[in-house]
Amino acid sequence: MARLRLFGPLRDLAGTGVADVPAGRVGEVLDLADARFGEAFARAARGCRIWVNGEPAGRESDLGEADELALVPPVSGG
């Protein structure tokens, strides 16, 4: 299983910061997370950056069994 890491509001919406997910394409894993965590999570996740093992990734990227997929929400400061 790969590991999905969630930050900020996504963590709050999912009720967890970490979830084990099946390996495959990133887009497939994100679709499963949307279904698992609900519509509010899905809306919030659409604006997030996707990282696999600390590198930028897209929905078509492959995700292996030992990989970590992170969803990082936009950050504003001031």
mmCIF file of the N, C-alpha and C atoms, coordinates in Angstrom:
data_MODEL
# 
_entry.id   MODEL 
# 
loop_
_atom_site.group_PDB 
_atom_site.id 
_atom_site.type_symbol 
_atom_site.label_atom_id 
_atom_site.label_alt_id 
_atom_site.label_comp_id 
_atom_site.label_asym_id 
_atom_site.label_entity_id 
_atom_site.label_seq_id 
_atom_site.pdbx_PDB_ins_code 
_atom_site.Cartn_x 
_atom_site.Cartn_y 
_atom_site.Cartn_z 
_atom_site.occupancy 
_atom_site.B_iso_or_equiv 
_atom_site.pdbx_formal_charge 
_atom_site.auth_seq_id 
_atom_site.auth_comp_id 
_atom_site.auth_asym_id 
_atom_site.auth_atom_id 
_atom_site.pdbx_PDB_model_num 
ATOM 1   N N  . MET A 1 1  ? 0.839   -1.188 0.000   1.00 0.00 ? 1  MET A N  1 
ATOM 2   C CA . MET A 1 1  ? 0.000   0.000  0.000   1.00 0.00 ? 1  MET A CA 1 
ATOM 3   C C  . MET A 1 1  ? 0.876   1.241  0.000   1.00 0.00 ? 1  MET A C  1 
ATOM 4   N N  . ALA A 1 2  ? 0.444   2.240  -0.724  1.00 0.00 ? 2  ALA A N  1 
ATOM 5   C CA . ALA A 1 2  ? 1.090   3.542  -0.702  1.00 0.00 ? 2  ALA A CA 1 
ATOM 6   C C  . ALA A 1 2  ? 0.507   4.349  0.453   1.00 0.00 ? 2  ALA A C  1 
ATOM 7   N N  . ARG A 1 3  ? 1.108   5.462  0.754   1.00 0.00 ? 3  ARG A N  1 
ATOM 8   C CA . ARG A 1 3  ? 0.649   6.285  1.865   1.00 0.00 ? 3  ARG A CA 1 
ATOM 9   C C  . ARG A 1 3  ? 0.200   7.644  1.330   1.00 0.00 ? 3  ARG A C  1 
ATOM 10  N N  . LEU A 1 4  ? -0.996  8.065  1.739   1.00 0.00 ? 4  LEU A N  1 
ATOM 11  C CA . LEU A 1 4  ? -1.549  9.372  1.407   1.00 0.00 ? 4  LEU A CA 1 
ATOM 12  C C  . LEU A 1 4  ? -1.412  10.260 2.629   1.00 0.00 ? 4  LEU A C  1 
ATOM 13  N N  . ARG A 1 5  ? -0.746  11.411 2.470   1.00 0.00 ? 5  ARG A N  1 
ATOM 14  C CA . ARG A 1 5  ? -0.580  12.355 3.569   1.00 0.00 ? 5  ARG A CA 1 
ATOM 15  C C  . ARG A 1 5  ? -1.404  13.600 3.267   1.00 0.00 ? 5  ARG A C  1 
ATOM 16  N N  . LEU A 1 6  ? -2.150  14.043 4.264   1.00 0.00 ? 6  LEU A N  1 
ATOM 17  C CA . LEU A 1 6  ? -3.059  15.176 4.116   1.00 0.00 ? 6  LEU A CA 1 
ATOM 18  C C  . LEU A 1 6  ? -2.671  16.273 5.100   1.00 0.00 ? 6  LEU A C  1 
ATOM 19  N N  . PHE A 1 7  ? -2.808  17.520 4.668   1.00 0.00 ? 7  PHE A N  1 
ATOM 20  C CA . PHE A 1 7  ? -2.405  18.655 5.487   1.00 0.00 ? 7  PHE A CA 1 
ATOM 21  C C  . PHE A 1 7  ? -3.528  19.681 5.574   1.00 0.00 ? 7  PHE A C  1 
ATOM 22  N N  . GLY A 1 8  ? -3.480  20.494 6.618   1.00 0.00 ? 8  GLY A N  1 
ATOM 23  C CA . GLY A 1 8  ? -4.411  21.611 6.781   1.00 0.00 ? 8  GLY A CA 1 
ATOM 24  C C  . GLY A 1 8  ? -5.859  21.189 6.759   1.00 0.00 ? 8  GLY A C  1 
ATOM 25  N N  . PRO A 1 9  ? -6.676  21.914 5.980   1.00 0.00 ? 9  PRO A N  1 
ATOM 26  C CA . PRO A 1 9  ? -8.110  21.621 5.965   1.00 0.00 ? 9  PRO A CA 1 
ATOM 27  C C  . PRO A 1 9  ? -8.439  20.225 5.440   1.00 0.00 ? 9  PRO A C  1 
ATOM 28  N N  . LEU A 1 10 ? -7.604  19.670 4.582   1.00 0.00 ? 10 LEU A N  1 
ATOM 29  C CA . LEU A 1 10 ? -7.862  18.306 4.093   1.00 0.00 ? 10 LEU A CA 1 
ATOM 30  C C  . LEU A 1 10 ? -7.780  17.311 5.239   1.00 0.00 ? 10 LEU A C  1 
ATOM 31  N N  . ARG A 1 11 ? -6.809  17.501 6.115   1.00 0.00 ? 11 ARG A N  1 
ATOM 32  C CA . ARG A 1 11 ? -6.682  16.622 7.283   1.00 0.00 ? 11 ARG A CA 1 
ATOM 33  C C  . ARG A 1 11 ? -7.942  16.715 8.143   1.00 0.00 ? 11 ARG A C  1 
ATOM 34  N N  . ASP A 1 12 ? -8.430  17.930 8.332   1.00 0.00 ? 12 ASP A N  1 
ATOM 35  C CA . ASP A 1 12 ? -9.638  18.120 9.132   1.00 0.00 ? 12 ASP A CA 1 
ATOM 36  C C  . ASP A 1 12 ? -10.855 17.463 8.473   1.00 0.00 ? 12 ASP A C  1 
ATOM 37  N N  . LEU A 1 13 ? -10.999 17.652 7.173   1.00 0.00 ? 13 LEU A N  1 
ATOM 38  C CA . LEU A 1 13 ? -12.149 17.091 6.461   1.00 0.00 ? 13 LEU A CA 1 
ATOM 39  C C  . LEU A 1 13 ? -12.125 15.564 6.427   1.00 0.00 ? 13 LEU A C  1 
ATOM 40  N N  . ALA A 1 14 ? -10.923 14.989 6.326   1.00 0.00 ? 14 ALA A N  1 
ATOM 41  C CA . ALA A 1 14 ? -10.798 13.536 6.266   1.00 0.00 ? 14 ALA A CA 1 
ATOM 42  C C  . ALA A 1 14 ? -10.827 12.898 7.655   1.00 0.00 ? 14 ALA A C  1 
ATOM 43  N N  . GLY A 1 15 ? -10.537 13.694 8.667   1.00 0.00 ? 15 GLY A N  1 
ATOM 44  C CA . GLY A 1 15 ? -10.481 13.147 10.018  1.00 0.00 ? 15 GLY A CA 1 
ATOM 45  C C  . GLY A 1 15 ? -9.199  12.386 10.301  1.00 0.00 ? 15 GLY A C  1 
ATOM 46  N N  . THR A 1 16 ? -8.201  12.535 9.420   1.00 0.00 ? 16 THR A N  1 
ATOM 47  C CA . THR A 1 16 ? -6.908  11.868 9.577   1.00 0.00 ? 16 THR A CA 1 
ATOM 48  C C  . THR A 1 16 ? -5.872  12.601 8.740   1.00 0.00 ? 16 THR A C  1 
ATOM 49  N N  . GLY A 1 17 ? -4.628  12.477 9.120   1.00 0.00 ? 17 GLY A N  1 
ATOM 50  C CA . GLY A 1 17 ? -3.543  13.070 8.345   1.00 0.00 ? 17 GLY A CA 1 
ATOM 51  C C  . GLY A 1 17 ? -2.844  12.066 7.453   1.00 0.00 ? 17 GLY A C  1 
ATOM 52  N N  . VAL A 1 18 ? -3.124  10.778 7.671   1.00 0.00 ? 18 VAL A N  1 
ATOM 53  C CA . VAL A 1 18 ? -2.447  9.717  6.918   1.00 0.00 ? 18 VAL A CA 1 
ATOM 54  C C  . VAL A 1 18 ? -3.439  8.604  6.616   1.00 0.00 ? 18 VAL A C  1 
ATOM 55  N N  . ALA A 1 19 ? -3.385  8.109  5.388   1.00 0.00 ? 19 ALA A N  1 
ATOM 56  C CA . ALA A 1 19 ? -4.227  6.964  5.017   1.00 0.00 ? 19 ALA A CA 1 
ATOM 57  C C  . ALA A 1 19 ? -3.435  6.070  4.071   1.00 0.00 ? 19 ALA A C  1 
ATOM 58  N N  . ASP A 1 20 ? -3.554  4.775  4.257   1.00 0.00 ? 20 ASP A N  1 
ATOM 59  C CA . ASP A 1 20 ? -2.963  3.827  3.325   1.00 0.00 ? 20 ASP A CA 1 
ATOM 60  C C  . ASP A 1 20 ? -3.902  3.685  2.136   1.00 0.00 ? 20 ASP A C  1 
ATOM 61  N N  . VAL A 1 21 ? -3.327  3.724  0.941   1.00 0.00 ? 21 VAL A N  1 
ATOM 62  C CA . VAL A 1 21 ? -4.116  3.685  -0.296  1.00 0.00 ? 21 VAL A CA 1 
ATOM 63  C C  . VAL A 1 21 ? -3.484  2.676  -1.253  1.00 0.00 ? 21 VAL A C  1 
ATOM 64  N N  . PRO A 1 22 ? -4.272  2.118  -2.167  1.00 0.00 ? 22 PRO A N  1 
ATOM 65  C CA . PRO A 1 22 ? -3.688  1.181  -3.127  1.00 0.00 ? 22 PRO A CA 1 
ATOM 66  C C  . PRO A 1 22 ? -2.789  1.926  -4.113  1.00 0.00 ? 22 PRO A C  1 
ATOM 67  N N  . ALA A 1 23 ? -1.733  1.265  -4.535  1.00 0.00 ? 23 ALA A N  1 
ATOM 68  C CA . ALA A 1 23 ? -0.862  1.842  -5.553  1.00 0.00 ? 23 ALA A CA 1 
ATOM 69  C C  . ALA A 1 23 ? -1.608  1.887  -6.878  1.00 0.00 ? 23 ALA A C  1 
ATOM 70  N N  . GLY A 1 24 ? -1.147  2.722  -7.771  1.00 0.00 ? 24 GLY A N  1 
ATOM 71  C CA . GLY A 1 24 ? -1.759  2.872  -9.091  1.00 0.00 ? 24 GLY A CA 1 
ATOM 72  C C  . GLY A 1 24 ? -1.443  4.244  -9.630  1.00 0.00 ? 24 GLY A C  1 
ATOM 73  N N  . ARG A 1 25 ? -2.294  4.785  -10.429 1.00 0.00 ? 25 ARG A N  1 
ATOM 74  C CA . ARG A 1 25 ? -2.118  6.158  -10.898 1.00 0.00 ? 25 ARG A CA 1 
ATOM 75  C C  . ARG A 1 25 ? -2.590  7.116  -9.817  1.00 0.00 ? 25 ARG A C  1 
ATOM 76  N N  . VAL A 1 26 ? -1.926  8.249  -9.732  1.00 0.00 ? 26 VAL A N  1 
ATOM 77  C CA . VAL A 1 26 ? -2.279  9.253  -8.726  1.00 0.00 ? 26 VAL A CA 1 
ATOM 78  C C  . VAL A 1 26 ? -3.752  9.641  -8.855  1.00 0.00 ? 26 VAL A C  1 
ATOM 79  N N  . GLY A 1 27 ? -4.231  9.843  -10.060 1.00 0.00 ? 27 GLY A N  1 
ATOM 80  C CA . GLY A 1 27 ? -5.625  10.237 -10.269 1.00 0.00 ? 27 GLY A CA 1 
ATOM 81  C C  . GLY A 1 27 ? -6.609  9.222  -9.725  1.00 0.00 ? 27 GLY A C  1 
ATOM 82  N N  . GLU A 1 28 ? -6.302  7.949  -9.887  1.00 0.00 ? 28 GLU A N  1 
ATOM 83  C CA . GLU A 1 28 ? -7.170  6.892  -9.351  1.00 0.00 ? 28 GLU A CA 1 
ATOM 84  C C  . GLU A 1 28 ? -7.215  6.947  -7.826  1.00 0.00 ? 28 GLU A C  1 
ATOM 85  N N  . VAL A 1 29 ? -6.060  7.176  -7.217  1.00 0.00 ? 29 VAL A N  1 
ATOM 86  C CA . VAL A 1 29 ? -5.989  7.260  -5.756  1.00 0.00 ? 29 VAL A CA 1 
ATOM 87  C C  . VAL A 1 29 ? -6.763  8.482  -5.262  1.00 0.00 ? 29 VAL A C  1 
ATOM 88  N N  . LEU A 1 30 ? -6.628  9.602  -5.967  1.00 0.00 ? 30 LEU A N  1 
ATOM 89  C CA . LEU A 1 30 ? -7.356  10.807 -5.568  1.00 0.00 ? 30 LEU A CA 1 
ATOM 90  C C  . LEU A 1 30 ? -8.861  10.607 -5.710  1.00 0.00 ? 30 LEU A C  1 
ATOM 91  N N  . ASP A 1 31 ? -9.291  9.924  -6.748  1.00 0.00 ? 31 ASP A N  1 
ATOM 92  C CA . ASP A 1 31 ? -10.718 9.631  -6.917  1.00 0.00 ? 31 ASP A CA 1 
ATOM 93  C C  . ASP A 1 31 ? -11.238 8.757  -5.766  1.00 0.00 ? 31 ASP A C  1 
ATOM 94  N N  . LEU A 1 32 ? -10.440 7.775  -5.364  1.00 0.00 ? 32 LEU A N  1 
ATOM 95  C CA . LEU A 1 32 ? -10.823 6.926  -4.232  1.00 0.00 ? 32 LEU A CA 1 
ATOM 96  C C  . LEU A 1 32 ? -10.902 7.738  -2.937  1.00 0.00 ? 32 LEU A C  1 
ATOM 97  N N  . ALA A 1 33 ? -9.948  8.651  -2.745  1.00 0.00 ? 33 ALA A N  1 
ATOM 98  C CA . ALA A 1 33 ? -9.961  9.498  -1.544  1.00 0.00 ? 33 ALA A CA 1 
ATOM 99  C C  . ALA A 1 33 ? -11.194 10.401 -1.539  1.00 0.00 ? 33 ALA A C  1 
ATOM 100 N N  . ASP A 1 34 ? -11.529 10.957 -2.700  1.00 0.00 ? 34 ASP A N  1 
ATOM 101 C CA . ASP A 1 34 ? -12.738 11.791 -2.795  1.00 0.00 ? 34 ASP A CA 1 
ATOM 102 C C  . ASP A 1 34 ? -13.975 10.999 -2.381  1.00 0.00 ? 34 ASP A C  1 
ATOM 103 N N  . ALA A 1 35 ? -14.081 9.771  -2.880  1.00 0.00 ? 35 ALA A N  1 
ATOM 104 C CA . ALA A 1 35 ? -15.235 8.930  -2.550  1.00 0.00 ? 35 ALA A CA 1 
ATOM 105 C C  . ALA A 1 35 ? -15.243 8.560  -1.066  1.00 0.00 ? 35 ALA A C  1 
ATOM 106 N N  . ARG A 1 36 ? -14.080 8.306  -0.523  1.00 0.00 ? 36 ARG A N  1 
ATOM 107 C CA . ARG A 1 36 ? -13.974 7.887  0.873   1.00 0.00 ? 36 ARG A CA 1 
ATOM 108 C C  . ARG A 1 36 ? -14.260 9.032  1.849   1.00 0.00 ? 36 ARG A C  1 
ATOM 109 N N  . PHE A 1 37 ? -13.758 10.238 1.531   1.00 0.00 ? 37 PHE A N  1 
ATOM 110 C CA . PHE A 1 37 ? -13.826 11.345 2.483   1.00 0.00 ? 37 PHE A CA 1 
ATOM 111 C C  . PHE A 1 37 ? -14.932 12.357 2.189   1.00 0.00 ? 37 PHE A C  1 
ATOM 112 N N  . GLY A 1 38 ? -15.603 12.260 1.060   1.00 0.00 ? 38 GLY A N  1 
ATOM 113 C CA . GLY A 1 38 ? -16.780 13.076 0.804   1.00 0.00 ? 38 GLY A CA 1 
ATOM 114 C C  . GLY A 1 38 ? -16.576 14.283 -0.101  1.00 0.00 ? 38 GLY A C  1 
ATOM 115 N N  . GLU A 1 39 ? -17.694 14.910 -0.434  1.00 0.00 ? 39 GLU A N  1 
ATOM 116 C CA . GLU A 1 39 ? -17.717 16.007 -1.405  1.00 0.00 ? 39 GLU A CA 1 
ATOM 117 C C  . GLU A 1 39 ? -16.935 17.231 -0.939  1.00 0.00 ? 39 GLU A C  1 
ATOM 118 N N  . ALA A 1 40 ? -17.029 17.590 0.339   1.00 0.00 ? 40 ALA A N  1 
ATOM 119 C CA . ALA A 1 40 ? -16.285 18.759 0.840   1.00 0.00 ? 40 ALA A CA 1 
ATOM 120 C C  . ALA A 1 40 ? -14.783 18.526 0.693   1.00 0.00 ? 40 ALA A C  1 
ATOM 121 N N  . PHE A 1 41 ? -14.344 17.307 0.983   1.00 0.00 ? 41 PHE A N  1 
ATOM 122 C CA . PHE A 1 41 ? -12.938 16.951 0.794   1.00 0.00 ? 41 PHE A CA 1 
ATOM 123 C C  . PHE A 1 41 ? -12.565 17.071 -0.681  1.00 0.00 ? 41 PHE A C  1 
ATOM 124 N N  . ALA A 1 42 ? -13.397 16.526 -1.559  1.00 0.00 ? 42 ALA A N  1 
ATOM 125 C CA . ALA A 1 42 ? -13.125 16.545 -3.000  1.00 0.00 ? 42 ALA A CA 1 
ATOM 126 C C  . ALA A 1 42 ? -12.979 17.975 -3.511  1.00 0.00 ? 42 ALA A C  1 
ATOM 127 N N  . ARG A 1 43 ? -13.864 18.873 -3.063  1.00 0.00 ? 43 ARG A N  1 
ATOM 128 C CA . ARG A 1 43 ? -13.769 20.282 -3.484  1.00 0.00 ? 43 ARG A CA 1 
ATOM 129 C C  . ARG A 1 43 ? -12.467 20.905 -3.007  1.00 0.00 ? 43 ARG A C  1 
ATOM 130 N N  . ALA A 1 44 ? -12.105 20.667 -1.766  1.00 0.00 ? 44 ALA A N  1 
ATOM 131 C CA . ALA A 1 44 ? -10.878 21.241 -1.208  1.00 0.00 ? 44 ALA A CA 1 
ATOM 132 C C  . ALA A 1 44 ? -9.635  20.656 -1.877  1.00 0.00 ? 44 ALA A C  1 
ATOM 133 N N  . ALA A 1 45 ? -9.679  19.381 -2.224  1.00 0.00 ? 45 ALA A N  1 
ATOM 134 C CA . ALA A 1 45 ? -8.519  18.715 -2.810  1.00 0.00 ? 45 ALA A CA 1 
ATOM 135 C C  . ALA A 1 45 ? -8.218  19.213 -4.217  1.00 0.00 ? 45 ALA A C  1 
ATOM 136 N N  . ARG A 1 46 ? -9.221  19.711 -4.912  1.00 0.00 ? 46 ARG A N  1 
ATOM 137 C CA . ARG A 1 46 ? -9.010  20.163 -6.300  1.00 0.00 ? 46 ARG A CA 1 
ATOM 138 C C  . ARG A 1 46 ? -7.985  21.287 -6.410  1.00 0.00 ? 46 ARG A C  1 
ATOM 139 N N  . GLY A 1 47 ? -7.845  22.101 -5.375  1.00 0.00 ? 47 GLY A N  1 
ATOM 140 C CA . GLY A 1 47 ? -6.910  23.221 -5.419  1.00 0.00 ? 47 GLY A CA 1 
ATOM 141 C C  . GLY A 1 47 ? -5.543  22.920 -4.837  1.00 0.00 ? 47 GLY A C  1 
ATOM 142 N N  . CYS A 1 48 ? -5.285  21.651 -4.523  1.00 0.00 ? 48 CYS A N  1 
ATOM 143 C CA . CYS A 1 48 ? -4.036  21.281 -3.857  1.00 0.00 ? 48 CYS A CA 1 
ATOM 144 C C  . CYS A 1 48 ? -2.931  20.924 -4.841  1.00 0.00 ? 48 CYS A C  1 
ATOM 145 N N  . ARG A 1 49 ? -1.710  21.109 -4.381  1.00 0.00 ? 49 ARG A N  1 
ATOM 146 C CA . ARG A 1 49 ? -0.537  20.622 -5.110  1.00 0.00 ? 49 ARG A CA 1 
ATOM 147 C C  . ARG A 1 49 ? -0.381  19.142 -4.795  1.00 0.00 ? 49 ARG A C  1 
ATOM 148 N N  . ILE A 1 50 ? 0.073   18.397 -5.781  1.00 0.00 ? 50 ILE A N  1 
ATOM 149 C CA . ILE A 1 50 ? 0.275   16.957 -5.636  1.00 0.00 ? 50 ILE A CA 1 
ATOM 150 C C  . ILE A 1 50 ? 1.780   16.685 -5.640  1.00 0.00 ? 50 ILE A C  1 
ATOM 151 N N  . TRP A 1 51 ? 2.238   15.951 -4.640  1.00 0.00 ? 51 TRP A N  1 
ATOM 152 C CA . TRP A 1 51 ? 3.641   15.577 -4.537  1.00 0.00 ? 51 TRP A CA 1 
ATOM 153 C C  . TRP A 1 51 ? 3.731   14.066 -4.311  1.00 0.00 ? 51 TRP A C  1 
ATOM 154 N N  . VAL A 1 52 ? 4.669   13.432 -4.989  1.00 0.00 ? 52 VAL A N  1 
ATOM 155 C CA . VAL A 1 52 ? 4.961   12.020 -4.760  1.00 0.00 ? 52 VAL A CA 1 
ATOM 156 C C  . VAL A 1 52 ? 6.429   11.921 -4.373  1.00 0.00 ? 52 VAL A C  1 
ATOM 157 N N  . ASN A 1 53 ? 6.657   11.409 -3.172  1.00 0.00 ? 53 ASN A N  1 
ATOM 158 C CA . ASN A 1 53 ? 8.023   11.265 -2.649  1.00 0.00 ? 53 ASN A CA 1 
ATOM 159 C C  . ASN A 1 53 ? 8.799   12.580 -2.706  1.00 0.00 ? 53 ASN A C  1 
ATOM 160 N N  . GLY A 1 54 ? 8.127   13.682 -2.394  1.00 0.00 ? 54 GLY A N  1 
ATOM 161 C CA . GLY A 1 54 ? 8.782   14.984 -2.334  1.00 0.00 ? 54 GLY A CA 1 
ATOM 162 C C  . GLY A 1 54 ? 8.996   15.667 -3.666  1.00 0.00 ? 54 GLY A C  1 
ATOM 163 N N  . GLU A 1 55 ? 8.441   15.118 -4.729  1.00 0.00 ? 55 GLU A N  1 
ATOM 164 C CA . GLU A 1 55 ? 8.581   15.695 -6.072  1.00 0.00 ? 55 GLU A CA 1 
ATOM 165 C C  . GLU A 1 55 ? 7.201   16.030 -6.628  1.00 0.00 ? 55 GLU A C  1 
ATOM 166 N N  . PRO A 1 56 ? 7.076   17.156 -7.350  1.00 0.00 ? 56 PRO A N  1 
ATOM 167 C CA . PRO A 1 56 ? 5.786   17.491 -7.954  1.00 0.00 ? 56 PRO A CA 1 
ATOM 168 C C  . PRO A 1 56 ? 5.304   16.362 -8.868  1.00 0.00 ? 56 PRO A C  1 
ATOM 169 N N  . ALA A 1 57 ? 4.006   16.113 -8.854  1.00 0.00 ? 57 ALA A N  1 
ATOM 170 C CA . ALA A 1 57 ? 3.426   15.032 -9.657  1.00 0.00 ? 57 ALA A CA 1 
ATOM 171 C C  . ALA A 1 57 ? 2.071   15.477 -10.188 1.00 0.00 ? 57 ALA A C  1 
ATOM 172 N N  . GLY A 1 58 ? 1.555   14.732 -11.137 1.00 0.00 ? 58 GLY A N  1 
ATOM 173 C CA . GLY A 1 58 ? 0.237   14.996 -11.710 1.00 0.00 ? 58 GLY A CA 1 
ATOM 174 C C  . GLY A 1 58 ? -0.656  13.776 -11.561 1.00 0.00 ? 58 GLY A C  1 
ATOM 175 N N  . ARG A 1 59 ? -1.891  13.921 -11.993 1.00 0.00 ? 59 ARG A N  1 
ATOM 176 C CA . ARG A 1 59 ? -2.867  12.838 -11.874 1.00 0.00 ? 59 ARG A CA 1 
ATOM 177 C C  . ARG A 1 59 ? -2.456  11.596 -12.676 1.00 0.00 ? 59 ARG A C  1 
ATOM 178 N N  . GLU A 1 60 ? -1.660  11.761 -13.709 1.00 0.00 ? 60 GLU A N  1 
ATOM 179 C CA . GLU A 1 60 ? -1.245  10.629 -14.540 1.00 0.00 ? 60 GLU A CA 1 
ATOM 180 C C  . GLU A 1 60 ? 0.016   9.946  -14.027 1.00 0.00 ? 60 GLU A C  1 
ATOM 181 N N  . SER A 1 61 ? 0.620   10.479 -12.971 1.00 0.00 ? 61 SER A N  1 
ATOM 182 C CA . SER A 1 61 ? 1.841   9.881  -12.413 1.00 0.00 ? 61 SER A CA 1 
ATOM 183 C C  . SER A 1 61 ? 1.524   8.533  -11.783 1.00 0.00 ? 61 SER A C  1 
ATOM 184 N N  . ASP A 1 62 ? 2.498   7.625  -11.850 1.00 0.00 ? 62 ASP A N  1 
ATOM 185 C CA . ASP A 1 62 ? 2.361   6.316  -11.221 1.00 0.00 ? 62 ASP A CA 1 
ATOM 186 C C  . ASP A 1 62 ? 2.692   6.416  -9.742  1.00 0.00 ? 62 ASP A C  1 
ATOM 187 N N  . LEU A 1 63 ? 2.048   5.567  -8.947  1.00 0.00 ? 63 LEU A N  1 
ATOM 188 C CA . LEU A 1 63 ? 2.256   5.522  -7.510  1.00 0.00 ? 63 LEU A CA 1 
ATOM 189 C C  . LEU A 1 63 ? 2.526   4.076  -7.126  1.00 0.00 ? 63 LEU A C  1 
ATOM 190 N N  . GLY A 1 64 ? 3.733   3.812  -6.626  1.00 0.00 ? 64 GLY A N  1 
ATOM 191 C CA . GLY A 1 64 ? 4.107   2.452  -6.245  1.00 0.00 ? 64 GLY A CA 1 
ATOM 192 C C  . GLY A 1 64 ? 3.751   2.133  -4.800  1.00 0.00 ? 64 GLY A C  1 
ATOM 193 N N  . GLU A 1 65 ? 3.924   0.873  -4.443  1.00 0.00 ? 65 GLU A N  1 
ATOM 194 C CA . GLU A 1 65 ? 3.569   0.378  -3.112  1.00 0.00 ? 65 GLU A CA 1 
ATOM 195 C C  . GLU A 1 65 ? 4.274   1.118  -1.979  1.00 0.00 ? 65 GLU A C  1 
ATOM 196 N N  . ALA A 1 66 ? 5.513   1.538  -2.183  1.00 0.00 ? 66 ALA A N  1 
ATOM 197 C CA . ALA A 1 66 ? 6.294   2.180  -1.119  1.00 0.00 ? 66 ALA A CA 1 
ATOM 198 C C  . ALA A 1 66 ? 6.294   3.700  -1.230  1.00 0.00 ? 66 ALA A C  1 
ATOM 199 N N  . ASP A 1 67 ? 5.478   4.261  -2.121  1.00 0.00 ? 67 ASP A N  1 
ATOM 200 C CA . ASP A 1 67 ? 5.486   5.703  -2.353  1.00 0.00 ? 67 ASP A CA 1 
ATOM 201 C C  . ASP A 1 67 ? 4.599   6.453  -1.370  1.00 0.00 ? 67 ASP A C  1 
ATOM 202 N N  . GLU A 1 68 ? 4.902   7.743  -1.239  1.00 0.00 ? 68 GLU A N  1 
ATOM 203 C CA . GLU A 1 68 ? 4.092   8.627  -0.411  1.00 0.00 ? 68 GLU A CA 1 
ATOM 204 C C  . GLU A 1 68 ? 3.523   9.735  -1.294  1.00 0.00 ? 68 GLU A C  1 
ATOM 205 N N  . LEU A 1 69 ? 2.215   9.861  -1.282  1.00 0.00 ? 69 LEU A N  1 
ATOM 206 C CA . LEU A 1 69 ? 1.489   10.886 -2.026  1.00 0.00 ? 69 LEU A CA 1 
ATOM 207 C C  . LEU A 1 69 ? 1.025   11.941 -1.026  1.00 0.00 ? 69 LEU A C  1 
ATOM 208 N N  . ALA A 1 70 ? 1.404   13.186 -1.261  1.00 0.00 ? 70 ALA A N  1 
ATOM 209 C CA . ALA A 1 70 ? 1.015   14.269 -0.358  1.00 0.00 ? 70 ALA A CA 1 
ATOM 210 C C  . ALA A 1 70 ? 0.155   15.272 -1.106  1.00 0.00 ? 70 ALA A C  1 
ATOM 211 N N  . LEU A 1 71 ? -0.933  15.704 -0.477  1.00 0.00 ? 71 LEU A N  1 
ATOM 212 C CA . LEU A 1 71 ? -1.776  16.775 -0.997  1.00 0.00 ? 71 LEU A CA 1 
ATOM 213 C C  . LEU A 1 71 ? -1.530  17.998 -0.132  1.00 0.00 ? 71 LEU A C  1 
ATOM 214 N N  . VAL A 1 72 ? -1.016  19.048 -0.766  1.00 0.00 ? 72 VAL A N  1 
ATOM 215 C CA . VAL A 1 72 ? -0.640  20.251 -0.035  1.00 0.00 ? 72 VAL A CA 1 
ATOM 216 C C  . VAL A 1 72 ? -1.554  21.397 -0.483  1.00 0.00 ? 72 VAL A C  1 
ATOM 217 N N  . PRO A 1 73 ? -2.386  21.899 0.434   1.00 0.00 ? 73 PRO A N  1 
ATOM 218 C CA . PRO A 1 73 ? -3.291  22.991 0.074   1.00 0.00 ? 73 PRO A CA 1 
ATOM 219 C C  . PRO A 1 73 ? -2.525  24.285 -0.141  1.00 0.00 ? 73 PRO A C  1 
ATOM 220 N N  . PRO A 1 74 ? -3.129  25.220 -0.871  1.00 0.00 ? 74 PRO A N  1 
ATOM 221 C CA . PRO A 1 74 ? -2.486  26.520 -1.054  1.00 0.00 ? 74 PRO A CA 1 
ATOM 222 C C  . PRO A 1 74 ? -2.285  27.193 0.300   1.00 0.00 ? 74 PRO A C  1 
ATOM 223 N N  . VAL A 1 75 ? -1.199  27.920 0.397   1.00 0.00 ? 75 VAL A N  1 
ATOM 224 C CA . VAL A 1 75 ? -0.877  28.617 1.638   1.00 0.00 ? 75 VAL A CA 1 
ATOM 225 C C  . VAL A 1 75 ? -0.846  30.113 1.364   1.00 0.00 ? 75 VAL A C  1 
ATOM 226 N N  . SER A 1 76 ? -1.484  30.871 2.226   1.00 0.00 ? 76 SER A N  1 
ATOM 227 C CA . SER A 1 76 ? -1.409  32.324 2.100   1.00 0.00 ? 76 SER A CA 1 
ATOM 228 C C  . SER A 1 76 ? -0.766  32.864 3.360   1.00 0.00 ? 76 SER A C  1 
ATOM 229 N N  . GLY A 1 77 ? -0.144  33.942 3.231   1.00 0.00 ? 77 GLY A N  1 
ATOM 230 C CA . GLY A 1 77 ? 0.529   34.528 4.388   1.00 0.00 ? 77 GLY A CA 1 
ATOM 231 C C  . GLY A 1 77 ? 0.393   36.032 4.367   1.00 0.00 ? 77 GLY A C  1 
ATOM 232 N N  . GLY A 1 78 ? 0.984   36.607 5.322   1.00 0.00 ? 78 GLY A N  1 
ATOM 233 C CA . GLY A 1 78 ? 0.862   38.049 5.324   1.00 0.00 ? 78 GLY A CA 1 
ATOM 234 C C  . GLY A 1 78 ? 1.590   38.683 6.367   1.00 0.00 ? 78 GLY A C  1 
# 
